[in-house]
Amino acid sequence: MNNTLIVVVAARITDWIDKGEIPEGYFNPVGRFSRIIIVSLVKDSPSKDAITHLAGAAKSEFHSISLISPLAILTTLGLTPMLVASFLSRNFSFRNAPNERIAVRSYGDAISGLVAVLLADRLGCRSLASIHTSIHQDNSLAMEGSLKLRLLAHLERKARRFTHRFIDVLTPVYSPAVKSVPPAYHHKTVVVPNVIELPENAAKLSYSLNTPVRLITVGRLIQGKTITPLIEMLEGRPEWHLTVIGNGPLRAQFIRTIRNRGLSPRISMISRLDNIELLESFKTYDIFVAHTKFEEIPKTVIEAGLVGLPILLNKPSSQLPTEYENAPIEWVDMQTSNYQQSLDKLVLRDLKTIGFKTRQHFESVFNPEVAGKRIADLLLDDASLKTDAEVQL
């Protein structure tokens, strides 16, 4: 029997490829599918090479149906499930082949998840939705956005409730995101880390401290991810230099703060780097630092850990995520210490041993083969988790 996977995305995969973020075969977990059908809910036109890259060795095809557009949102009365199902029947045709087992996976549990549920109901197959961001982070981004973004956030919240109720399996990519799933649906929720693969020779090998000590932080500059504690960290430490990679609505504010404190020569602000360039640059830094109030496991922290870069983070206000347990991360307790004190202690330790142990930990927790096999099993194994709810349009 041949396995076919329908992949639903609500973002431009062209952008993913351009940034160099997506490993080969990303849409075909451990190569278990012989046919990959990609359904994009936004206007997109990736190259055939890009589609082949995502599908691996499987046969592949791409459909852009532009559900996330003003006209489609209007005609479906704000993404009403029954009207979205009608929209899908008009804009996406699918014909089963003989001896074909089908599954549907969405990247995201909002609008893409809603579509995955409707397609699976139409085809009579298993559906799975990955959860890649925390609800708190989504809400923060929406609150600072325009009226259009706030409206889209409202529609996503409505779609997310539908997805959580009717999807067969929910797979958050890190344990704190389980909190975004109502307890009633935890029986069908399984944490499966996102597949993150580094290029060859990405591991950091040299741990001789630079002069000045080179620190790096990466992330969107928004409320909840302030770099103010990191800016303060450099005051009185002329032997340290910080590179900040990221853009966002607070960027101009931080630049003013850095300039006013006379720290411009020792803090470099870079809007963005392609993922491949970023991973290559990690090896040239001494320590990765970050501060966040979100309950998440940032992709940038995972990548830094896989490279073997020593990591300094603020201690979470709630329980330490299971992914971080036993990781050799230097934690800053914001109640009793600060980044400067913690970094003073860290630079005196054996950074080479810390870096090697960090890489070993992250390679174990975020193993792409293990994650891919788990996803494939959840999509294809009839004995896997399955809800008893029936779709009601």
C-alpha positions as CSV (number, residue, x, y, z in Angstrom):
1,M,0.0,0.0,0.0
2,N,1.3,3.5,-0.9
3,N,1.2,6.3,1.7
4,T,0.1,9.8,0.7
5,L,0.4,12.8,2.9
6,I,-1.4,16.1,2.3
7,V,0.5,18.9,4.0
8,V,-1.4,22.1,4.8
9,V,0.5,25.3,5.4
10,A,-0.6,28.9,6.2
11,A,2.6,30.6,5.3
12,R,4.8,31.2,2.2
13,I,7.1,28.2,2.0
14,T,9.1,30.2,-0.5
15,D,10.2,32.3,2.4
16,W,11.2,29.3,4.4
17,I,13.4,28.0,1.6
18,D,14.9,31.5,0.9
19,K,16.0,31.7,4.5
20,G,17.6,28.3,4.4
21,E,15.6,27.0,7.4
22,I,14.1,23.8,6.0
23,P,16.0,20.5,5.8
24,E,15.6,18.2,2.9
25,G,12.5,16.0,3.1
26,Y,10.9,18.2,5.8
27,F,7.4,17.3,4.7
28,N,8.1,13.6,4.4
29,P,8.9,12.3,7.9
30,V,11.5,9.5,7.7
31,G,10.6,9.0,4.0
32,R,7.4,7.0,4.9
33,F,5.3,8.6,2.2
34,S,5.6,8.0,-1.5
35,R,3.4,11.0,-2.4
36,I,3.4,14.5,-0.9
37,I,0.6,17.0,-1.7
38,I,1.3,20.5,-0.4
39,V,-1.7,22.8,0.0
40,S,-0.8,26.4,0.7
41,L,-3.5,28.7,2.1
42,V,-1.7,31.8,0.9
43,K,-0.6,33.0,-2.5
44,D,2.7,31.3,-3.2
45,S,4.6,29.9,-6.1
46,P,7.7,27.9,-5.0
47,S,9.9,26.4,-7.6
48,K,9.8,22.7,-8.5
49,D,13.2,22.3,-6.9
50,A,11.8,23.7,-3.6
51,I,8.9,21.3,-3.6
52,T,11.2,18.4,-4.4
53,H,13.5,19.5,-1.5
54,L,10.5,19.5,0.9
55,A,9.1,16.2,-0.3
56,G,12.4,14.3,-0.5
57,A,12.2,11.2,-2.7
58,A,8.4,11.2,-2.9
59,K,6.3,12.3,-5.8
60,S,5.1,15.8,-5.1
61,E,2.7,18.5,-6.1
62,F,1.8,22.0,-4.9
63,H,-1.6,23.8,-4.7
64,S,-2.1,27.4,-3.7
65,I,-5.7,28.1,-2.8
66,S,-5.5,31.5,-1.2
67,L,-8.0,30.9,1.6
68,I,-6.2,33.5,3.8
69,S,-7.2,36.5,1.7
70,P,-9.8,39.2,2.2
71,L,-12.1,37.9,-0.5
72,A,-12.0,34.3,0.7
73,I,-12.5,35.3,4.3
74,L,-15.5,37.4,3.3
75,T,-17.1,34.7,1.2
76,T,-16.7,32.1,4.0
77,L,-18.2,34.6,6.5
78,G,-15.1,34.7,8.6
79,L,-13.8,31.2,7.9
80,T,-17.1,29.4,9.0
81,P,-16.2,25.7,8.8
82,M,-19.2,24.7,6.6
83,L,-18.3,27.5,4.1
84,V,-14.6,26.7,4.2
85,A,-15.5,23.1,3.3
86,S,-17.4,24.3,0.3
87,F,-14.5,26.6,-0.6
88,L,-12.1,23.6,-0.5
89,S,-14.3,21.4,-2.6
90,R,-14.3,24.2,-5.3
91,N,-10.6,25.0,-5.1
92,F,-8.8,21.7,-4.3
93,S,-9.5,18.5,-6.1
94,F,-8.2,15.2,-5.0
95,R,-8.6,11.7,-6.4
96,N,-7.6,8.6,-4.6
97,A,-5.3,6.1,-6.3
98,P,-5.7,2.4,-5.9
99,N,-4.1,1.0,-2.7
100,E,-3.5,4.4,-1.3
101,R,-3.5,5.3,2.4
102,I,-4.0,9.0,3.0
103,A,-3.2,11.3,6.0
104,V,-3.4,15.0,6.5
105,R,-1.0,17.1,8.4
106,S,-1.1,20.9,9.1
107,Y,1.8,23.0,10.2
108,G,0.0,25.1,12.8
109,D,-3.2,24.5,14.7
110,A,-5.2,27.5,13.7
111,I,-6.5,28.1,10.1
112,S,-4.3,25.4,8.6
113,G,-5.5,23.0,11.3
114,L,-9.1,23.8,10.5
115,V,-8.5,23.0,6.8
116,A,-6.7,19.7,7.8
117,V,-9.8,18.6,9.8
118,L,-12.1,19.4,6.9
119,L,-9.9,17.6,4.3
120,A,-9.5,14.6,6.5
121,D,-13.3,14.4,7.1
122,R,-13.9,14.7,3.4
123,L,-11.3,11.9,2.6
124,G,-12.1,9.7,5.7
125,C,-8.5,9.7,6.9
126,R,-6.3,10.6,9.9
127,S,-5.5,14.3,10.7
128,L,-2.7,15.8,12.7
129,A,-1.8,19.4,13.6
130,S,1.6,20.6,14.8
131,I,1.7,23.5,17.2
132,H,4.8,25.7,16.7
133,T,4.2,28.8,18.8
134,S,2.8,29.5,22.2
135,I,-0.6,31.1,22.5
136,H,0.9,33.8,24.7
137,Q,3.4,34.7,22.0
138,D,0.6,34.8,19.3
139,N,-1.4,37.1,21.5
140,S,1.5,39.5,22.1
141,L,2.2,39.8,18.4
142,A,-1.5,40.4,17.7
143,M,-1.8,43.1,20.3
144,E,1.0,45.2,18.9
145,G,-0.3,44.8,15.3
146,S,-2.7,46.7,13.0
147,L,-6.4,46.3,12.9
148,K,-5.9,43.8,10.1
149,L,-3.5,41.7,12.2
150,R,-5.9,41.8,15.2
151,L,-8.8,40.6,13.0
152,L,-6.7,37.8,11.7
153,A,-5.7,36.9,15.2
154,H,-9.4,36.7,16.1
155,L,-10.1,34.4,13.2
156,E,-7.1,32.2,14.2
157,R,-8.4,31.9,17.7
158,K,-11.8,30.7,16.4
159,A,-10.1,28.3,14.0
160,R,-7.9,27.0,16.8
161,R,-10.8,26.1,19.0
162,F,-12.3,24.1,16.1
163,T,-9.0,22.4,15.3
164,H,-8.4,21.3,18.9
165,R,-11.9,19.8,19.1
166,F,-11.9,17.8,15.9
167,I,-8.3,17.1,14.9
168,D,-7.2,13.5,15.6
169,V,-3.8,14.3,17.0
170,L,-2.1,17.5,18.3
171,T,1.7,17.6,18.3
172,P,3.2,20.6,20.1
173,V,6.9,21.0,19.2
174,Y,7.9,21.8,22.8
175,S,6.3,20.8,26.1
176,P,5.3,24.3,27.4
177,A,2.9,24.6,24.4
178,V,0.8,21.8,25.8
179,K,-0.7,24.5,28.1
180,S,-2.3,26.1,25.0
181,V,-4.4,22.9,24.5
182,P,-7.5,22.6,26.7
183,P,-7.2,19.7,29.2
184,A,-10.2,17.9,27.5
185,Y,-7.9,17.3,24.5
186,H,-4.7,16.3,26.3
187,H,-5.5,12.6,25.6
188,K,-4.7,13.2,21.9
189,T,-1.8,15.5,22.5
190,V,1.8,14.3,22.0
191,V,4.9,16.5,22.2
192,V,7.1,15.8,19.2
193,P,10.1,18.2,18.7
194,N,10.3,20.0,15.4
195,V,12.9,18.6,12.9
196,I,16.0,20.8,13.0
197,E,19.0,19.7,11.1
198,L,22.3,21.6,10.9
199,P,24.6,21.6,7.9
200,E,27.8,19.5,7.9
201,N,30.6,20.9,9.9
202,A,28.3,23.1,12.0
203,A,29.7,22.0,15.3
204,K,31.8,24.5,17.3
205,L,35.3,23.1,17.9
206,S,37.3,26.0,19.2
207,Y,36.5,27.3,22.6
208,S,39.3,29.8,23.1
209,L,37.8,33.0,24.4
210,N,37.7,35.9,21.9
211,T,39.0,39.3,23.0
212,P,36.6,40.9,23.5
213,V,34.3,38.0,24.6
214,R,31.8,37.6,21.8
215,L,28.1,37.2,22.9
216,I,25.1,36.7,20.6
217,T,21.4,36.8,21.0
218,V,18.8,36.1,18.3
219,G,15.0,36.7,18.2
220,R,12.2,39.1,17.4
221,L,12.4,42.4,19.3
222,I,8.9,42.4,20.9
223,Q,7.3,42.8,24.3
224,G,8.2,39.8,26.3
225,K,11.6,39.4,24.6
226,T,13.3,42.5,25.8
227,I,17.1,42.8,25.5
228,T,17.2,45.5,28.2
229,P,18.9,43.1,30.7
230,L,21.4,42.2,28.0
231,I,22.2,45.8,27.4
232,E,22.6,46.4,31.1
233,M,24.9,43.4,31.2
234,L,27.5,45.2,29.1
235,E,27.7,48.3,31.3
236,G,31.0,48.3,33.1
237,R,32.3,45.3,31.1
238,P,34.4,46.8,28.2
239,E,35.8,43.3,27.6
240,W,32.5,42.0,26.3
241,H,30.7,42.6,22.9
242,L,27.1,41.7,22.1
243,T,25.6,41.0,18.7
244,V,21.8,41.3,18.5
245,I,20.2,39.6,15.5
246,G,16.5,40.3,15.0
247,N,13.9,42.8,14.0
248,G,10.6,44.0,15.5
249,P,8.6,47.0,16.8
250,L,11.0,47.6,19.7
251,R,14.2,47.8,17.6
252,A,14.3,51.6,17.3
253,Q,13.7,51.9,21.0
254,F,16.6,49.6,21.8
255,I,18.9,51.4,19.4
256,R,18.1,54.7,21.2
257,T,18.8,53.1,24.6
258,I,22.1,51.7,23.4
259,R,23.2,55.0,21.9
260,N,22.1,57.0,25.1
261,R,24.2,54.7,27.3
262,G,27.2,55.0,25.1
263,L,27.3,51.3,24.2
264,S,27.0,51.5,20.4
265,P,30.7,50.4,19.9
266,R,30.1,47.2,21.9
267,I,26.6,46.2,20.7
268,S,26.0,45.3,17.0
269,M,22.4,45.4,15.8
270,I,21.7,43.2,12.7
271,S,18.2,43.0,11.4
272,R,18.4,39.4,10.0
273,L,20.7,36.7,8.7
274,D,19.8,33.8,6.5
275,N,19.6,30.6,8.6
276,I,22.6,29.0,7.0
277,E,24.7,32.2,7.6
278,L,23.5,32.4,11.2
279,L,24.4,28.8,12.0
280,E,27.8,29.3,10.5
281,S,28.4,32.4,12.5
282,F,27.4,30.7,15.8
283,K,30.8,28.9,15.8
284,T,32.6,32.3,16.0
285,Y,30.9,33.4,19.2
286,D,31.7,32.4,22.8
287,I,28.3,32.3,24.5
288,F,24.6,32.5,23.4
289,V,22.5,34.7,25.7
290,A,18.8,35.4,25.7
291,H,15.9,36.8,27.8
292,T,12.3,35.9,27.3
293,K,9.1,35.9,29.3
294,F,7.4,33.4,26.9
295,E,7.1,29.8,27.9
296,E,8.7,28.3,24.8
297,I,11.8,26.5,23.6
298,P,13.1,29.0,20.9
299,K,14.4,27.5,17.7
300,T,17.4,29.7,18.0
301,V,18.3,28.2,21.4
302,I,18.0,24.7,20.0
303,E,20.2,25.6,17.1
304,A,22.8,27.2,19.4
305,G,22.7,24.1,21.5
306,L,23.2,21.8,18.5
307,V,26.2,23.8,17.4
308,G,27.6,23.4,20.9
309,L,27.6,27.0,22.0
310,P,27.4,27.6,25.8
311,I,24.0,29.1,26.7
312,L,23.0,31.6,29.3
313,L,19.2,32.1,29.8
314,N,16.9,33.6,32.3
315,K,15.3,31.0,34.6
316,P,11.6,30.5,33.7
317,S,9.1,31.9,36.1
318,S,7.2,28.5,36.1
319,Q,8.5,24.9,36.0
320,L,11.6,24.2,33.9
321,P,10.5,22.6,30.5
322,T,11.4,18.9,30.3
323,E,13.6,19.7,27.2
324,Y,15.9,21.7,29.4
325,E,16.2,19.2,32.3
326,N,19.9,18.2,32.8
327,A,21.0,20.6,30.1
328,P,24.3,22.4,31.0
329,I,22.6,25.8,30.6
330,E,23.7,28.6,32.9
331,W,20.4,30.0,34.4
332,V,20.0,33.6,35.6
333,D,17.6,33.9,38.5
334,M,16.2,37.4,37.9
335,Q,15.2,37.6,41.6
336,T,18.6,37.0,43.1
337,S,21.2,37.8,40.4
338,N,21.7,39.4,37.0
339,Y,23.2,38.6,33.6
340,Q,26.5,40.3,34.5
341,Q,27.1,38.2,37.6
342,S,26.1,35.0,35.9
343,L,28.3,35.7,32.9
344,D,31.2,36.6,35.1
345,K,31.0,33.1,36.6
346,L,30.4,31.3,33.3
347,V,33.5,32.7,31.5
348,L,35.7,31.3,34.2
349,R,34.4,27.7,33.7
350,D,35.6,25.1,31.1
351,L,33.6,26.3,28.1
352,K,34.8,23.5,25.9
353,T,33.4,20.8,28.3
354,I,30.2,22.8,28.6
355,G,29.9,23.2,24.9
356,F,30.4,19.5,24.2
357,K,27.8,18.5,26.9
358,T,25.4,21.1,25.5
359,R,25.6,19.6,22.0
360,Q,25.2,16.1,23.3
361,H,22.1,17.1,25.3
362,F,20.4,18.9,22.4
363,E,21.3,16.1,19.9
364,S,19.6,13.6,22.2
365,V,16.4,15.6,22.9
366,F,16.0,17.0,19.4
367,N,16.8,13.9,17.4
368,P,15.3,14.4,13.9
369,E,15.1,10.6,13.2
370,V,13.2,10.0,16.4
371,A,10.9,12.9,15.9
372,G,10.2,12.0,12.2
373,K,9.4,8.4,13.1
374,R,7.0,9.5,15.8
375,I,5.1,11.8,13.5
376,A,4.9,9.1,10.8
377,D,3.6,6.6,13.3
378,L,0.9,9.0,14.5
379,L,-0.2,9.6,11.0
380,L,-0.3,6.0,9.8
381,D,-0.8,3.8,12.8
382,D,-4.4,3.0,13.5
383,A,-3.5,2.2,17.1
384,S,-2.3,5.7,17.7
385,L,-4.3,8.4,19.6
386,K,-7.7,9.1,18.1
387,T,-10.6,11.3,19.3
388,D,-14.1,10.0,19.3
389,A,-15.5,13.4,18.3
390,E,-17.3,13.7,15.0
391,V,-17.0,16.8,12.8
392,Q,-20.0,19.0,13.1
393,L,-20.1,21.8,10.5
